[in-house]
Amino acid sequence: MAALFVGLMMLVAWLAWNPAWVMPEHQTKSSAKVIITVPVTAEDEAEVLWRVITRRMVWKKGFEDMHERVMGNGLSPAVMMHEEPVELHAFDDVRLFDDFAEANRAKTVWLNKGFEADVLQTGDSLYRIGLGRFYLDEYAEELEQKLKQAQEAYRYERRTVVIPSYRLVFPALHKRDAQTVWNRLREMGVASPILMPAKEYDRLYPTEAADDAGTP
């Protein structure tokens, strides 16, 4: 009995130090691996709407001519007008004149040399000859080069002014239709129209987007 008792105690001690091994659950089943793929959801491109807008124009007459030409080709865009800061390049004769008649004679001299010129009155009742006001760098550079080649003295000033700017905005369309509008504008000679997702337009121009949403 004593020997039996000692044997049982040795068995219990062995089991305590060496617990029973249980086969992992994934090994009790088929060894084939199952891979679950969760697809990444994305908007169906066919349902995404796009807009076409024209570049900013600050010369109202030029914008009106473009608008009339676009309308004449069967398109019906909306007009977006913003007051925006724009960089102005101003060229003037270096002289100031006390008398309008004297300034007008100086203007005639500039015209005879092939330059555009206008008599402008300053805030202190003096007169100057304006040789050009430009919002585009390339036009300003062209006049500056002409003045240098003619060896004429001039005053140049660059400043920021707030003036109305204009764009044409077309309705939100599916991409193929918006691309067609974009192509037609290019064929009409409209410079660099922009094609963008309607959501991006709504982000950039929230006020106009809200107005569109309220339009029946």
Secondary structure by P-SEA (a helix, b strand, c coil): caaaaaaaaaaaaaaaaccccccccccccccbbbbbbbcccccccccbbbbbbbcccccaaaaaaaaaaaaaacbbbbbbbbbbbbbbbbbbcccccccaaaaaaaaaaaaaabbbbbbbbccccbbbbbccccccaaaaaaaaaaaaaacccbbbbbbbbbbbbbbbbbccccaaaaaaaaaaaaaacccbbbbbcaaaaaaacaaaaaaaaacc
